Amino acid sequence: MPKPKDASLTYLRFLNLVSAVRSLPAFPALDAVEERVLNALAAVWAVGARVTVLEAVRLAPDVSASTVHRRLKGLQRKGLIALRDDASDSRVRIIEPTALATEWFSRLGQCLSVAAREA
């Protein structure tokens, strides 16, 4: 079991690596709310569930619905999510990750692996 000091150093290495990934030209700049919404969406996608726009608004209860909706539109413009109509109800929009989002999460996972390996 790692000592608390070792774990904190691993976390700090991870943050430094993520900072470097954020500055890569391959990825668009995200504000804090966009990143938080994208991470919340990823948690749902990771268990194989689909996410509607209405459900996405509920993923950030302390952020207004209009702010979340604006951030979803921003994530779509930046190429990180795609919105599609539900096949059974055209009033419902499903949020899906794009290849760019998958690459973003892959890079973050690599940062975590490197930070843990260097511990």
N, C-alpha and C positions, 0 to 999 in steps of 0.2 A: 504494500500500500504506500503510495507516494506521500511524502511529508507535505503539509500545507504550503510551505515555501516553494517546493518543487511544482505543485499544482498551480500556484499563482504565476510562476515563471512560464509554465506551459501556456497558460491563458494569455499572458502578455505577448509571448511569441506569436500565438494565434492572431491576436489583434493586429500586430505589426504586419503579418503576412496578409491579412484581409485588407489592411490599408493599401498595401501594394497592389492587390488585385483590383481594388476599387479605382485605382488610378490608371489601369490599363485602358488603352483606347478602344479595345474590343467591347467594353461594357459601358453603357450609359451611366451618367451620374444619377444617383438616387438620393432623394431627401430622406430624412429619418422616418417619416410616415410611410413613404413608398416602400422602403426596405422592410418596415414592420409588417405592412400588409402583405408583401410578397412572401415573407417568412411564414406568416400565418397561413397563407394559401398553401405553401409547400408542406406544412404540417398535415393539412387535410389531404393533399394529393399523395403524400407518402403512405397513407393507409388505403389508397385506392379509391377514395371517395371523390365525387364530383362536387364542385362548388358553384353555387349560383351567385349572382350579384347581390341579392338580398342576404344570403348567408355570409358573404364576404363583409358586408356592413356590420354584421353581428360579431365578427371576429375581432373587432377593435371597439369594444363598447364605450371606451372613454374618448373616442374620436367621433365627431358628428358624421351622420350618414352622408351629407353632401361632401364633406372632406374626403371620406373614403371613396365615394363615387368619382370625385375629381382625380384622386390618386390612381384609381383603376384605369381611368381614361389615359392618364400619363404613362402608366405601365404599358398600356396597349400601344400608345404612340412610340414608346421606346423599344417596342418589339419583344417585351418580356412575357406578355400574356396575350391570348387571343380570346375574343368573345364570340360565341356562336349561339344561335337560337336552339332551344330545346326541341327535339323532334316531336314531342307530344304536346307541347304548349309554347307557341311562338311568343308569348309574353315573357317567358322565362329565358334569361341569358346565362349560359354556362361559361365559366372562366377556365381556360386551359393554359398550361405552360407552353411556351414556345421552345424551340431548340436553343435559343439564346438563354432562356431561363434555366434550362437543363445544364447548359455549359456553366452558367453562373454558379449554380449549386454544386456542380462538380468541382469547380475551382475552389470554392469554400471548403468542400470536403477534403481536397488535397491540402489546403492550409492546415486543417485540423490534424491530418495525418502527419504532416511534417513537424508541426509543433509538438505533437505527442511523441514522435520518434526522437526528437532532440532532447527530450526530458531526461 
